[in-house]
């Protein structure tokens, strides 16, 4: 399963969900679904913007969670 780590990154950077939504300049509901891993896809443009806003790389945001593994 592919997992989006935005919440974890925000926590590491001591930033809020509100800060993220404001800086992403997107719809709250769409970004909230993305952060809660309730979405089935992501555009490369969105991923690129997330990387710029969070100052990280795509591999920091998207990880593969293996079945039966406790690692994310």
C-alpha positions as CSV (number, residue, x, y, z in Angstrom):
1,X,0.0,0.0,0.0
2,X,1.3,3.4,-0.9
3,X,1.2,5.8,2.1
4,X,1.3,9.6,2.1
5,X,3.4,10.9,5.1
6,X,2.3,14.6,5.1
7,X,1.0,14.5,8.7
8,X,4.2,13.0,10.0
9,X,6.3,15.5,8.1
10,X,4.3,18.4,9.5
11,X,4.7,17.1,13.0
12,X,8.5,16.7,12.4
13,X,8.6,20.3,11.2
14,X,6.3,21.6,13.9
15,X,3.8,22.9,11.4
16,X,0.0,22.7,11.4
17,X,-2.5,21.3,8.9
18,X,-3.8,24.9,8.6
19,X,-0.3,26.1,7.6
20,X,-0.1,23.3,5.0
21,X,-3.5,24.0,3.4
22,X,-2.8,27.8,3.3
23,X,0.6,27.3,1.7
24,X,-0.7,24.7,-0.8
25,X,-3.4,27.2,-1.9
26,X,-5.7,24.3,-2.6
27,X,-9.1,23.1,-1.4
28,X,-9.2,22.1,2.3
29,X,-11.3,18.9,1.7
30,X,-9.1,17.6,-1.1
31,X,-5.9,18.2,0.9
32,X,-7.4,16.8,4.0
33,X,-8.3,13.6,2.1
34,X,-4.8,13.4,0.8
35,X,-3.3,13.8,4.3
36,X,-5.7,11.1,5.6
37,X,-4.7,8.7,2.8
38,X,-8.3,8.7,1.5
39,X,-7.4,9.4,-2.1
40,X,-6.6,7.1,-4.9
41,X,-4.1,9.2,-6.9
42,X,-2.0,12.3,-6.9
43,X,-0.9,14.6,-9.8
44,X,2.8,15.2,-10.3
45,X,2.2,18.9,-10.1
46,X,0.6,18.4,-6.6
47,X,3.5,16.3,-5.5
48,X,6.0,18.9,-6.7
49,X,4.2,21.7,-4.9
50,X,4.0,19.6,-1.7
51,X,7.8,19.1,-2.0
52,X,8.4,22.8,-2.4
53,X,6.1,23.7,0.5
54,X,7.5,21.1,2.9
55,X,11.1,21.5,1.6
56,X,11.5,17.8,1.0
57,X,11.8,15.1,-1.7
58,X,9.0,12.9,-3.2
59,X,10.5,9.9,-1.4
60,X,10.0,11.7,1.9
61,X,6.3,12.1,1.2
62,X,5.3,8.8,-0.5
63,X,6.3,5.5,1.0
64,X,5.2,2.0,0.5
65,X,3.8,0.3,3.5
66,X,4.1,-3.5,3.2
67,X,1.3,-5.7,4.4
68,X,1.9,-7.0,7.9
69,X,4.7,-4.5,8.5
70,X,4.6,-1.9,11.3
71,X,6.9,0.4,9.4
72,X,5.5,3.2,7.3
